[in-house]
């Protein structure tokens, strides 16, 4: 549902080792770090597949981007789409523009896209 579980869930001794990959994913999502997210998904793909959670984990990509956009929005008053693309490790400037426009429309961030500037 896009909600991040409480950290206490991951701290329970009997589940700590089993949930370690998920805890790393949660931390990565909160940081908005797409490179780390891709790395962790690749590293723990077998675990997620065995748990039948791989598709769920893949859907978190959008949440990682959302958190990353929020961090960028707080840190910068102006930033180019190319720089946003680099910071979020998105494939293309066009895809970045679509993602940013949707985030603005959905109220995730408060911004204006200006092609002139």
C-alpha positions, 0 to 999 in steps of 0.5 A: 500500500506504499506504507512503510512498516514500523521499525519495531517490526524489524527489531523483533529478535525472532524475525531480525535475520529473516527480515534483514533484506526487507529492512534494508529496502525500507531504509533505502525507500525512505532515503529515496536512493534509487541506485541502492534500491536497484542494487538491493533488489538485485542482491536479494532477488532470490529471497523476494522471489522465494517469499513471493514478494518480488512484484511487491518490492518492484512496485516500491520503485515509485515510492523510492522516486517519491521520497527522492523527489520530496528530498530534492524539493526541500533542498533546491529552489530550482533544479533542471530536469536533467539534474533530477534525472541524475539524482534519481537515476531515471532512464531519460529526461522525458520520463523524469518530466512525466514523473515530476509532472505527476508528482506535482499533479498529485500534490507530492511536491510543490513545483512548477516545470518551466521549459524556458528556465 
